[in-house]
Amino acid sequence: MTGEPVCEVVITAADAEWLAGFTRRLVEDRLAACGHQITPIRSIYRWEGTVHDEAEARVTLHTRASLVPDIVARADAEHEYDVPCVLALPITDGNPAYLEWIVRETA
């Protein structure tokens, strides 16, 4: 493991192209080393008293744990949802060279 904690950040959105563009901006701004997008996913959730069953897109970002607040702030500012899904999951181990790459690319 690197000295800097890294994590995986999950973000969902209704518009796959918007999510791809958002991911690209995060990578360009070095807030994430990369993003892996899956489209479509099926999301079933309760919102404002109604259960929804809808297609969405999902991206997983690889980044430094210290950058998560910046990613959350960007999602809050740019995402179409009132409450965007942004979840940070710890990475406890992995290929040391890949983990070091994440840290280098988000420097």
HELIX and SHEET records of a PDB file:
HELIX    1   1 ALA A   16  GLU A   28  1                                  13    
HELIX    2   2 ALA A   65  LEU A   67  5                                   3    
HELIX    3   3 VAL A   68  GLU A   78  1                                  11    
HELIX    4   4 PRO A   96  GLU A  105  1                                  10    
SHEET    1   A 4 CYS A  34  TRP A  47  0                                        
SHEET    2   A 4 THR A  50  ARG A  64 -1                                        
SHEET    3   A 4 VAL A   6  ALA A  13 -1                                        
SHEET    4   A 4 VAL A  86  PRO A  90 -1                                        
END                                                                             
